[in-house]
Amino acid sequence: MKNENELVNRQTVSVYLKNNFDLPDEQITFMLDSLSVSLNKEFGRAEKALLLADIITIEECAHAIKGSLLNAGVENWAQIARIIELGVKKKEQLDFKKLFLKLRRGVKALL
């Protein structure tokens, strides 16, 4: 997926995992389910951290989401997580809440 605005779907990620890792269908299903659990956990943590302005946790969540998405071949949306992560590190004045919402909408099918 190259277009940042292209929404993710489970089928695309499934094909990516099958083509790149030559995994059986059961393992792909397990990986997709694990991805869902991980993303939901990190988005939940990020939501709380945003309310508390906890920049350390915001950065950790963005980093974890970025890694999960890169492992699933979802580079376009992983870049949004990277922007958040680097923005926190560089103390940039970005609307992190808006970026997380955009990211969450983009990967909604994986949650």
N, C-alpha and C positions, 0 to 999 in steps of 0.2 A: 504494500500500500504506500503510495507516494504522496497522495493528496491529504493534507492535514485535516480537511473537512470531510473526508470519506469515513463514514461510520464503519466500525469493525463488526464483523459477524463471526459466529463460531465456526461456520463452514470454512471460511478463509483461513482461520487460524489452524483448524484441523488439517487442511490441505498442506499448509506450511510445515506443520509438525511431521506429517507423514512423509513429505518430500525431503525434508532436511534431516530427519532422524530415523527414518525407516522403522517406525514403531507400529506395533499391532493396534488395532482399533480400541481394545480395552485400555491400553496404556494412554492413548490419546484422550479418551474420555476421562480417565483419571487425571491427566494433566490439565485438561480444561476445567474440571471441577476444582482442582487445587488452585488454579489461577483465579477462579471466581472467589474462592474463600480468601485468598491472599489480597486480591484487589478490594473486596468488600471491607476487610479488616483495615487496610491502610487508608481507604477513603473515610471510614468511620473515625479513625485516629486523626486524620487530617482535619476533619470537620470540627472535632473538639479542640484541636490545637489552634485552628483559626479563631475560634471564639475566645480562646485564652491568650492569643497572640504569642503562642509558644513556638518561636522560630526554630528551635532545635528540632522539635518533633515535626514541624512542617517540612523541614529539609529531609529528615529521615524518611518520612512518608513519600515524598517526591522521589527520593532515591530508590526506595523499595518498589514503587509503582513503575518507575523507569526500567529497572532491572527485570521485573516480571513481564513487562510489555516487550522488551527487547528479546527475551527468551522465547516469546510467542511469535516473534516476527512482525510485531506491530510498531515499526520504527517511527512512523509519522506521529502517532500519539505519544510515544516514548519521548519525543522531542519536546512536547509540551511539559512533561514531567521534568525534563532536563532544564528547561527554562525556569521553572519554579525552583528547582534545586540550586541552580547557579545564581538565580536572583536573590535567594536568601543568603547564600555565601557572600555575595558581593554587596549585600545590604541595599539592593536596588528597590526603588519605590514602585513595585508592581502590585497589581490587584490580584493577590494570590488566590483569594476566594473565587474570583471570576475565572481564573485559569483552571483551578481545580474543578469548578462546575463544568467548564467547557470540556475538560478531559474526561470527566465522569460521563457526560452525555455521549462523547465520542466512543467510549468503550462499553456503553450500557449493555450491549448484547453479551458481554463476557461476565457480567456481574450476576 
